Amino acid sequence: MPATLYTFRRCPYAMRARWAILVAGVAVEQREVALRHKPAAMLEASPKGTVPVLVLPDGRVIDQSLDIMRWALAQHDPEHWLAPGQGTMDSMLMLIAACEREFKPHLDRYKYPSRYRGEWGTPDGEPTRQESAFSAEHFNKARQFLTQLGDRLAARAGLVGQAPALADIAIVPFVRQMARHERTRFEQAVPGSVLQWMDGLLARPDFQLVMQKQSEKQA
Ligand SMILES: N[C@@H](CCC(=O)N[C@@H](CS)C(=O)NCC(=O)O)C(=O)O
């Protein structure tokens, strides 16, 4: 019996977990969930209610995307994502944590300012400043993180070495989200090295498979 992965196609955390599982070639049965109607079995396994969640045949549950990546790659790591030759695991984990702390919150506020009304409006919803200004402020903060990535990528093709590694695969789905929101604005604002890095990773055939819809897989 294979492990079960509860996933959501467009979730960047789930994307990175699926990508590592695919590259590792580990047999996993994927269940696409509707975030508004999460299956009871998933919530029973992981009450915090976020995807991805991996339930192993022996009942163990891994419910953090980075842990799922490391679990899969620990079994088979054909591209040496866990040990890229340059850069240590600690330095990759620090970069991934920085993305979570210094990029993701700004990405969310840039993309979905209305969800953060409390931060730019009064408690009764009266705006104290423009929603668009709030969004632009967070676009700029997210961009600052990408400038840091650009500095790294000026010196090498990947974030820690010449070849993609855990850090690249864990971070690029979030950068993709920002690029897809307003591609032209993104292209004008971020270093060319970041664009090239992102486009190169996203053009990989395995990423196309990671993003395939359930219906396309069955076809
Ligand atoms: N730290 C978690 C974060 C996962 C996460 O936040 N996933 C989002 C979707 S992208 C989610 O499931 N949110 C719950 C919801 O939208 O109901 C991980 O790395 O797996």
The ligand as an ORCA input file, in Angstrom:
! r2SCAN-3c Opt
* xyz 0 1
  N       3.964     25.061      6.880
  C       3.058     24.349      6.013
  C       2.217     25.378      5.268
  C       1.207     24.760      4.322
  C       0.115     25.745      3.920
  O      -0.023     26.846      4.495
  N      -0.723     25.350      2.945
  C      -1.873     26.157      2.616
  C      -2.220     26.107      1.135
  S      -0.977     26.812      0.111
  C      -3.111     25.607      3.322
  O      -3.330     24.427      3.325
  N      -3.911     26.491      3.936
  C      -5.107     26.085      4.602
  C      -6.333     26.572      3.926
  O      -6.239     27.331      2.963
  O      -7.427     26.171      4.382
  C       3.853     23.450      5.073
  O       5.010     23.774      4.765
  O       3.349     22.390      4.651
*
